[in-house]
Amino acid sequence: METTPIGGADFELNWPQQLFAQEATSVLSTSIGDWESRCEWLLIDAFTSSSPVDLFRARGEDPPEVVRVPTSRRRSQEDFVRLLIRQSSQLAESTTRAPYWLERRTGTSRGVITPATVVRQFVQMVSDLEGRGYFEQVFGKECTDDPSDVDPSSVLELHLGVANLWPLNISRLADDHDVLFGVVEVLHDLVSRPRSRSFHSWNQCGWHHSDFALEPGRRLYRWKVNRLLDRSDLGLSLADDGEDTGRLVAVTDDARTDLARSMASRADEGTGDRVRHALALFRGRTTTEHDKRSAVVALALVLEERRQLLKDSLFKKDEGALFDIANNFAIRHQRADQKTDYDPAFLDWVFWWYLATVELTDRILARSQGTAGA
């Protein structure tokens, strides 16, 4: 029976729950390097307090009557990590604080943070990740014995065409949002999580990081950036799925965000590739009216392939109405008799209508295939 108390502020995650569970599982399955050090670093990196790593270390120091046999030191520590994995969905994620007394009394809230605050907190977040070795794979380590020959500013300039961006300057990024957003996207592609580290004491050099993993680093970066953007009125977030993963996209309401996420994570290559491309065209930060029209056309072609399915499943003439929109307005064929004087906002409505209809046909197909196989 487990006696270790799990939960509360001492077990608050600085990561999303699922990412912690996956990384902990990965550490448990590894047989390379110093396993105990990897676990310690994971618990230090993922939690806001030292309690989890302290308990992990204590498991390795349990007296023989507790661990039963001397060789069970690692097993005792593994059991603790497995306990954290099993209870990961119950662990609190670090969140914005609850309202204070005056805010509750007056019914006011802190409201959204300003773009300038977004920049300050973003620079602080990047600095914290840099200190934890998340950019060391690309930028190298300023070691006293072996200094890095990589200039981070040159790396960023290679990607963005803008010089002297590193170290990040708050005033410069606040004055030019295009540069800011470019840096946000580039750093997403450069970040990686170090799963191992070793301490170099000579001349106070500090920690060296290694065994880098791109996907968990990028997932954590997106999670942190999006939590920051969610508190602003910039109307942007880093896409988590689709061909525009790691790119800033326009934010919609929760229902449409969930629909876009579901459609972007499709497993099928044919239709899925076209749907993901349509999403990338439509929701990009610099999307134009032409891009949106192209996105609608891409979805219309998917529905055209499923026209018979729609005809069989919908009420009479309903399927025709779907295509009348695309054919009678200047969206697809650009004929002289088509309506061209519509508000561009009309494209937003058509896009989400068509995307929801593709999702509907997915469910109809899944149901019919399930029936056929029954």
N, C-alpha and C positions, 0 to 999 in steps of 0.2 A: 504494500500500500504506500502511495506517495505521501510524504509528509511535508515536502517543500511548499511553502506558501507562494502562490503565483497570482499576480494581479496588483491593481492599485498603481499609484504614482511611481513606485519603485520599478515597475515593469512596463513603463510607458515606452512605446516604440517610436523611434525617429525615422522609421521606414513604414511603407504599407505592409499590412499583415501578410499578404500572400507572398510578397517578395522575401520577407524574412523566412517564412516556412520553406520556400524553395531553396534559398541559399543555405539554410541550416541542413536541409536534406542533402544538398550537394557536399557540404563539409563532412557529414557523417559517412558518406560513401567513398570518400577519398582515402587513398593509402599512401600518398606521396607527401614528403615534407614533414614538418612537425605538426602533427594533428592537433595537439593540445593548444599550441600557439595560434593555429588557424581558428579554433573555436573561440579562444579568448578574444582575438581580434574581431571576429564576427559579433560577439556580444557587446564589445566596446563600441563598435561601429553602428550597430542597429538600435541600441537602447539609449535613452536619455540619461539614465543613472548607472552607477557602477554595481548595483545590487545583483543583476544577473551574472556578471562575470565573477563577482566575489563568491557567489554561491557555487558557481561552476568550479572555481579553484578549491573551495572548501570540500567539494565532493572528492577531489583528488587527494585530500589530506585526511579523509575519514579513517578512524582507527580500525584495526583488523576485525574487531567484533561487529562493526557496522558493515564493512564491505565484504566480510566473510573470508575472502582469500586475497592475498597480496596482489594477484594478477588481475583483480577486478577493479583496479583504480580507473582504467579507461572505461570499463563497462558502467561504473557508477556515474561517470561524467556523461557518457553517451545517454544514459537513462534520463539525466537532467535535460539534455538538449532535446531528446524525444518528447519529453513532457512539455517543453516550450512549443515544439512544433504542434503537438496535439491541441494545445490551448491557444494557439496563435490567433484564432478568430475572436478570442475573448480579450486579447491584450489591447489596451488602449493605444491609439495612434496619437501622437502629439498634435494637438489642435489649438485653434485660436481660443484664448481664454474666455470663460463665461463672463457675462456682464457684471460690473461692480455695483455697489449699493446705489450710487447716485444715478447710474444709467438705468437701473431697475426702477428707482423712485420716479424719475422723470419720463421714463418710457423712451428715452433716446438711445441710440446705438452709436457706435464709433463710425458707422458708415463706411464707405469705400475709401481705400487709401489712394493718395495722389500718385500720378506717374513718377514724380520725384522720389516718393517713398518706395515705389516699386523698384526703381533703379538702385537705391541705397541697399535695400534688402536683397536684391539679386546679387549685387557685388559682394555683399557679406556672405551669401550662400555659396558663391563660387569660391571665395577665399577659404571657407570651411572645407569644401570638397577638396580643394588643392592641398590643404594641410593634411588631409587624410589620404593623399596619394592618388586621387581620382584622375589627375591629369599627368601623372608621372610617366605613364607609358608613352605619351606623345611628347611631353616637354622635357623629360629626363629629370634627374635629381641633381641639385646643386651640392654635390659631395665635396668635402675638403680634399679627398684623395683623388677624385676623378670627376671634376666639374663637367656639367652638361655642355655640349657644344650646340644645343638647340636654342634658338631665340624664339620664345612664344609669340612675340609680335610678328616675326616673319611667317610663322605658321598661320596666324590669323590673316595676315596680309595676303598670303597665297590663296586663301579661300574667299576673302571678301574684297581684296583690292584696296584695303584701307590700311595705312601705316600707323605704327606706334599705338596699338590698342592695348598692349599688355605692359605693366599691370593695368587692370581695368580702372578707368577714371570716371568717377561718378558724374562730374560736371559735363564731361564730353558726351557720355551716353544719355544724360538727361536732356541735352540740347539737340540731339539728333536721334530720333526714334528709329529711323531706318537703320542706322548703325547699331543701335541697341538690339533691335530685333534680329539683325544679321548675326550679331555676337551670340544671342540666345540660341539660334539654330546651329551655328558652327560648333559651339561648345557641346551641344547635344551629341554631335557626331564624333567628338574627340574624347568624351568622358568614358572611363571604364573603371570597374570596381576591382581594387587589388584584394585578392583573397589571402595573401600572405604578406608578412612584413618582418624585418629583422632590424635590431637596433645597432647603430654604428656610433660608438661612444667617442671616438677620436675627435677632438677639437669641437665637441658639442654638435656633431653632424646631425644626429637624430635618426629617425626611422627611414629605412629603405623599403619600398613596396615592390611586390612582384606578383606573378600569377594573375594577370589581369583578365577580367571577363567583361566584354562589351555590353551584352544585353542587360544584366542586372544593373550596371552603372547607368545605362541610358534610361532604364525604367525608373530608377530612383531619381535621376535628374528631372525627368518629365513630371514625376509626382511632386517634387519640391517646387519646380517652376509653376506648375498649374495651380498648386495651392496658393501661391503668391498672386498669380494673375486672377484667380477667382475673387480675390479681395479688392480688385481694382475695377475700374469702369472702361478698361481698354477693349473689352469684348473679344479677347483672344485667348487661345490655349494651344499647347503643343499637342498635335494629333498623336493618339496612342496606337492607332491601327491604320492599315491601308498603305498605299504607296507614298503618302505624304506623312508617314510617321516621323515625328521629330521636327515637323514644320509647323509654324504658327498658322492656325486656321481660325475662322470666325466662329464665335460661340453662339449657339442657339439655345432654345429652352431645353429642359431636361428630356422631354419625350423625344424630340428630334435628335438630341445628342445620343440618346440610347439607340435610336434607330440607325443613325450613322455608324455608331460603334459596332452594332450587330452586323450590318451589311459590309463593313470594311473588313471584318474578321472571317468572312466566308472562306470555306476551304476549297471550293471548286475553282478551277483555273479559267475556264472559258468565260462563262457569265460573270464569275467573281472578278476576274481581271477588268472587265468592262465597267462593272459597278464601282470598283475601287478607283478606276481612272476617272469616272464621272464625279465621284466624291472629291477627288483631288482637284479637279478642274473647278468645281463649284465653290469649295470652302476655303480656298487659298486666301492668304492675307491680301494679296494684290490682284485678286480675281476681277476680271472685267466683264462687261455685259456679254461680250463675244464668248468668253470662257463659260459663262453660265448657260448660254444658248447651246454651246457644244455639249455641255453636260446633260442637258435635257434631251438632245438628239441621241446621245449614247444610250440613255435609259429608254427612250422611245423605241430604239432598235431592239433592245432586249425584250420589250413588251410585244413588239411586232412578231418576234419568233414564238411568242406564247399566245398569240391572238386566238388560236383555236381553243386553247385551254380557258382563256377568259370568256370566250363565247359560250363555252359549255358550262361555265361556273357562275356567270353573272346573269342578272336579269336582262330581258330582251332590250337590245339597243344600247345597254350600258357600255359594252366593250367598244362600240362605235364611237361613243362620246369621248372615250380616252384618246382616240386617234384624231378625232375632229379638232381637238385643241392643237395638236402638233401640226396638222395639215392645213387648217384654215387660218392659222396665224403664221406670220413669217418666222417660223422656227426651223423647219426642216427643208422644204423644197424651194422656198424663195420665189414663188410664182407671182405673176402680176395681180392675180385676184385675191391674194392673201392680205390680211390685215397687218399693217406695219406700225400703226400709231398707238400701240399699247404701252402702258407704263412698264419699265424694266422690272419693277417689283413683281409683275405677273410671272416672270421667269422663276422667281423664288417659290411661288405657289405651285407652279407646274412641276418643278423639280421634286419638291417634297411629296407631292401627290403621286408622281411616277415612282419615286423610290419606295413609298409605302405600298404601291401596287405590285412592284417587283417582289417585295417581302411577302405580300399576300399570295402571289403565285407560288413562291417557295413553299409556303405552308400547304397550299392546295396540292402541289406535287408530292410533298412529303406524306400527306394524308393518303393520297391515291396509291402511292407506292407501298405504304404500310398496309393498306387494304388488300392490295394485290398479293402481298406476301403472306397475308394471314391465312 
